[in-house]
Amino acid sequence: MSREIDKNLILNDLKSHYNFKSSAEFARFLEIKPQTLASWYARNTFDIDLLYAKCEGIDGNWLLSGEGEMILEEGEDNMKSVKNGEPNAVFKLKSDNELKDQEIPLYNIEAAAGLVSLFQSNSDNKPIDTLKIPNLPKCDGAVFVTGDSMYPLLKSGDIVVYKQINDFSSDIFWGEMYLISVEVAGEEYISVKYIQKSDLGERYIKLVSQNQHHQSKDVELNKVRAMALVKASVRINSMG
């Protein structure tokens, strides 16, 4: 039976490992506001991409599950528990052709400076690892999910496997789930959402969450900077 991972304990262990005397010190190290760190504790969540990027030498499997050794041993293969795993959900189109075997690069969005940068210079971004998942359609990569807008289908810390699309006006499959980057007040906003047709017309799309506490939002299509169709998700559960 799976149980919820105590992410507060993981944060406390990291704080102790780096000998931070206060949460304010920990927040400065992570380059986030103290309020952001406080909200992680309050909601039992964290930005796994950020922690993975900032906390060098930490075992990614431990970050995902809270189990095993925190420190990655020299020469050890990080993320090994998900490299040959089974996805917990697959989102296939009728036109998809499955590949029996493929290696999917797992990227760190934080290190790549955003989804737009990741997609524009894919060959220049070094993956943090690769996933080997059988019987999936051709995929371009995988990234960690942050936030709870698609909960309970997706949780913060899950991995989504994606296929990049380039023509936003004609290649959208309405009602499917997408990894999307939208420009908001000059900043890049990255999320995973269902995309539906907007009542405001063809120049807009509607971003819809799985979590009922998140309202749908209509955005102008010309504000979309990057988009990828989500093909599968992977979740690491702690067993107990």
Steps between C-alpha positions, in 0.01 A plus 500: 500500500642842405526782750547872460863607507590727793666781305542709815733231631698510174532879529612471862760238409639727227506792742695291752736363235607852401514614866255785453401646835177654374245469225605846379852368434357200316280728286799720409695193394212392276459859373132510590297720733455382860125511437541249217686260727235546769227416249684179406494393864134597540392306189744207531648573159812644335649584162692181426667651193640782711620271779662265250684792338613669822583199717786336314588144592152422633347174377202573275331179614512623859351836397214320325423238763666602827650151520856372475815705539483877460855538369578360156804276515780575258437327169147398594229527235256769613127454433560129436163399646308682228728427205333171416166559666141469389298820457208543739296655216526503121314756284487360148337627184339260255761597243797422729743226404662334800873442518608181672812662638623860525717707731335825609721783633395640839568874519520754780290803395670716763846427360376552144366847596143416405299298252559736208876477542479122540306457176702752299838350591412140575833369376689743726319396818651203676237269650533411867419141406305285254182298541450169324127432478365244251194527277468878486459721192807693385585754771742794512571520871377501858491755784389517861157642585466779755182635655163336561278628217463148354456323835409217555591386147845657536682592820796727556808284446344281232672475163318576174620362168429729205501544122578855391269673251589800286179614330279628782215595267446166325671224701295526820285199592219664697441357844844338528762578764792727416820631651477867413695823539305828492631854524341681795609860567832435329571183701483136393221306670538122466222257583329176405139555389223363288452722194146567383343734247430844642164674486692820420582385146777343296767739629467349848534162668361391836736347758313259727626339822414161645496652849154649558650775716680647197288707263522465123676781317471632145832612350587652165660250265772751412609496866587130479877458479538120510270200503531122522244222509523292819536133407548335841568567866722321749450507877734371768309375803647409835384152597398415851 
